[in-house]
Structures are given as C-alpha cells and as structure tokens.
Amino acid sequence: MNKNLYHVLGVSKEATDAEIKSAYRKLARKYHPDLNKDDKSAADKFKEISCAYDILGNAEKRKKYDAGEIDSDGKPTGFGAGFNGGNYQNYTYTGGNPFGAGGNPFGAGGFSGGNAGGFDFSSIFGDDIFSQFGGAQQGGFSARGGRRARRGQDINYTMQIDFLTAAQGAERTVNLSGKTINVKIPSGTQDGQTLRLKGLGEPGFNGGEPGDVLITLNVSPHPYFTADGLNILLELPITMKEAVLGAKVTIPTISGKVAVTVPPYSTSGEKLRLKGKGMKTKTAQGDEIVTLKIVAPKTKNADLEKALSALADENVRNF
C-alpha cells in the first residue's frame, strides 16, 4: 500500500525542512527500539518513520515524491519505472559526481550497473554528504549502494543539584523525550562533572547505534560547607573562652552532627581533621577539615577586660 509519508511523520505537505527534521527526531526517539524493548511494534514504526524521512528529508527526493515521480518506498513511477527494463535501482556508484555531466544521473562519473536506490544525500545530523563525493565508498554510502551505519548524536543536558546531593549521592528523575528516567548521581560528584547515559541519545541512522545522553551537573554552593576534592571544609567559630579553656562543640558533617574537642589555648586558623567524614567514592574517602576561628565578644564585658589587663604582655608577631 502506498503510504502518505507526510502523514507518517505527522506534518503537512507545506512543512519546512526544519519542521520535517524536528518531527522525525521526535518520533525516532519515541519509537527507538532501545527505548521500547517490550514493544515489538516499535521497531516497525521506527523503520517506517526512518524510511519516510529518507525521502522527505532530502530536497531532491521530496521534490520527486511530491511530483509523483517516486512512490513512498522511493521507487520510480511512470516513465522512470520503465527505464532499463523497469529497474532504476540496478545501478552502482563508481566515484565522482553521481549527477554526472550536466546533471545527468547516468552521465560520466555517475552510475553503472548496481544499485542507486540506497543513497542518502541528506543526514539528520547535519553532515554535508556532497563534500565527500569522489570515492567508491565514502560518507553515507558504499560502492554497492548500501548506506553506511551512522551513530546517533549525543544529547546534552544540564542539571542543578544541591551540595549534599553531590556529596552523598542520590537518584533523580529526568524527563527525556517523554520518558521518565532515573539518573544515579554518585557520591563525591564534583561541580561540572558529566554523567553519560549510554544509548539514550539520538537514534542511529541506517542501523547505527544510538548516541548517549550527557548530563552536566552544576553543584549549588552550601551555606557553610565547601569542597576540596573529596574533603569537606568547614570554618568553626569559637569564643575566646572556648579557645583558651577548650571545649566540646557539636558541629555538622555531611552525614549528621558530631561532637569535637577544641583543645585549650587554640588559635584562629588551627585545623581539626575528622577522619572519614568527607565525600566517598568507590575508590577513595575524604575527611572533614575544620578551621577554628576565634570570635571576640561584641558587647562590653568589664570582667573580661580586667582579666585580660592582668595578663602579661606576650609577643605573638615575628615582624
């Protein structure tokens, strides 16, 4: 049965090249066999829309189809069907310009006995196949008329995640071409890191494998944590009393709160290391590094002033 290729792609006969290309990509992703493994009819639908785009996605073939010179399978009708015993497709590309001298498809440097029906003069991925004419097997076709398999394009996404999700890892769902997909964010994810979802990109062409989905993860800053590789950095404010006398202080980590000991006579800038409290990957474990910061009181305290005045002067500067 001779199908209406415009109906197959869901576009009107007046659709632009861009609209046809967009419609094909949307349908190809929807019916790609790798995304419809439990639906056997998807493969047939995928083949049908690919064949439709092979004609409508090519300006020359579309013109011939609209004029009734070829049918929905790309086979010549009328006079063309009777050429060479009714078999237009028994020609092989032998190198050079397939349109030959003066635009004749059977002129010099054009076709000889073989198969001309397998050529793909237009790619949904934007490659200019005409720049590759001149060899027996170049670009998207071979000397025997078989179109070369071509890998689908990758699809790039950007995902914003919070600091703790990046540090601890989590699963997030994304909507990919109408399908909900679980994305596993590994613990220890760094800002700008890219995840690759194999085979979920643009469908391949002529039996080629599909592309991948590449998700770039942007990590939002945290109010008090920062990352240094797999280490978590935290600045801990302490009072003068805690600095001099020492103290037990409860502090946050990415896995919950813990108590730490501030040693007596601590100084601003001193660091405490909490082993194993940083980010963890399959091969490494970071720490949490706590930097002490002494905060002077903001209100007047006569007793503190008297006590400090009684202290002997101490030289703490070496300049």
Secondary structure, 3 states (H helix, E strand, C coil): CCCCHHHHHCCCCCCCHHHHHHHHHHHHHHHCHHHCCCCCHHHHHHHHHHHHHHHHCCHHHHHHHHCCCECCCCCECCHHHHHHHHCCCCEEECCCCCCCHHHCCCCCCCEEEECCCCCCCCCCCCCCHHHHCCCCCECCECCCCCECCECCCCEEEEEEECHHHHHHCEEEEEEECCEEEEEEECCCCCCCCEEEECCCCCCCECCCCCCCEEEEEEECCCCCEEEECCEEEEEEEEEHHHHHHCEEEEEEECCEEEEEEECCCCCCCCEEEECCCCCECCCCECCEEEEEEEECCCCCCHHHHHHHHHCCCCCCCCC
